[in-house]
Amino acid sequence: MKGRITLTKEQSYTDEHGKVITLKAGEHVVPWEVTVKLGIPTGHVTAVPDPDPAPWADYDDMTVAEITERMATLGDTERNAVLAYEAANRKRKGVLEYV
């Protein structure tokens, strides 16, 4: 789950790798645990649902050719799910124009 926050000033936190991340003043959508690290009260965070998961486990590592080859074996519902995911994420022309 992610949270939408509005910062009135620049704030920093340390990520899971020990790197200091600085967010400028303004609106941000961040993982929920970041809102906790920044000490932002829950009442000041708007929940943002996680996007739909990838259509299959290795999808994001596949090439357009590999995806379209697999799409040829899918039914309409599954193909539409692939197209929706692609449109919301990578936006690769070759996948989005697959017929």
Secondary structure as a PSIPRED ss2 file (coil, helix, strand):
# PSIPRED VFORMAT (PSIPRED V4.0)

   1 M C   1.000  0.000  0.000
   2 K E   0.000  0.000  1.000
   3 G E   0.000  0.000  1.000
   4 R E   0.000  0.000  1.000
   5 I E   0.000  0.000  1.000
   6 T E   0.000  0.000  1.000
   7 L E   0.000  0.000  1.000
   8 T C   1.000  0.000  0.000
   9 K C   1.000  0.000  0.000
  10 E C   1.000  0.000  0.000
  11 Q E   0.000  0.000  1.000
  12 S E   0.000  0.000  1.000
  13 Y E   0.000  0.000  1.000
  14 T E   0.000  0.000  1.000
  15 D C   1.000  0.000  0.000
  16 E C   1.000  0.000  0.000
  17 H C   1.000  0.000  0.000
  18 G C   1.000  0.000  0.000
  19 K C   1.000  0.000  0.000
  20 V E   0.000  0.000  1.000
  21 I E   0.000  0.000  1.000
  22 T E   0.000  0.000  1.000
  23 L E   0.000  0.000  1.000
  24 K C   1.000  0.000  0.000
  25 A C   1.000  0.000  0.000
  26 G E   0.000  0.000  1.000
  27 E E   0.000  0.000  1.000
  28 H E   0.000  0.000  1.000
  29 V E   0.000  0.000  1.000
  30 V E   0.000  0.000  1.000
  31 P E   0.000  0.000  1.000
  32 W H   0.000  1.000  0.000
  33 E H   0.000  1.000  0.000
  34 V H   0.000  1.000  0.000
  35 T H   0.000  1.000  0.000
  36 V H   0.000  1.000  0.000
  37 K H   0.000  1.000  0.000
  38 L C   1.000  0.000  0.000
  39 G C   1.000  0.000  0.000
  40 I C   1.000  0.000  0.000
  41 P C   1.000  0.000  0.000
  42 T H   0.000  1.000  0.000
  43 G H   0.000  1.000  0.000
  44 H H   0.000  1.000  0.000
  45 V C   1.000  0.000  0.000
  46 T E   0.000  0.000  1.000
  47 A E   0.000  0.000  1.000
  48 V E   0.000  0.000  1.000
  49 P C   1.000  0.000  0.000
  50 D C   1.000  0.000  0.000
  51 P C   1.000  0.000  0.000
  52 D C   1.000  0.000  0.000
  53 P C   1.000  0.000  0.000
  54 A C   1.000  0.000  0.000
  55 P C   1.000  0.000  0.000
  56 W C   1.000  0.000  0.000
  57 A C   1.000  0.000  0.000
  58 D C   1.000  0.000  0.000
  59 Y H   0.000  1.000  0.000
  60 D H   0.000  1.000  0.000
  61 D H   0.000  1.000  0.000
  62 M C   1.000  0.000  0.000
  63 T C   1.000  0.000  0.000
  64 V H   0.000  1.000  0.000
  65 A H   0.000  1.000  0.000
  66 E H   0.000  1.000  0.000
  67 I H   0.000  1.000  0.000
  68 T H   0.000  1.000  0.000
  69 E H   0.000  1.000  0.000
  70 R H   0.000  1.000  0.000
  71 M H   0.000  1.000  0.000
  72 A C   1.000  0.000  0.000
  73 T C   1.000  0.000  0.000
  74 L C   1.000  0.000  0.000
  75 G C   1.000  0.000  0.000
  76 D H   0.000  1.000  0.000
  77 T H   0.000  1.000  0.000
  78 E H   0.000  1.000  0.000
  79 R H   0.000  1.000  0.000
  80 N H   0.000  1.000  0.000
  81 A H   0.000  1.000  0.000
  82 V H   0.000  1.000  0.000
  83 L H   0.000  1.000  0.000
  84 A H   0.000  1.000  0.000
  85 Y H   0.000  1.000  0.000
  86 E H   0.000  1.000  0.000
  87 A H   0.000  1.000  0.000
  88 A H   0.000  1.000  0.000
  89 N C   1.000  0.000  0.000
  90 R C   1.000  0.000  0.000
  91 K C   1.000  0.000  0.000
  92 R C   1.000  0.000  0.000
  93 K H   0.000  1.000  0.000
  94 G H   0.000  1.000  0.000
  95 V H   0.000  1.000  0.000
  96 L H   0.000  1.000  0.000
  97 E C   1.000  0.000  0.000
  98 Y C   1.000  0.000  0.000
  99 V C   1.000  0.000  0.000
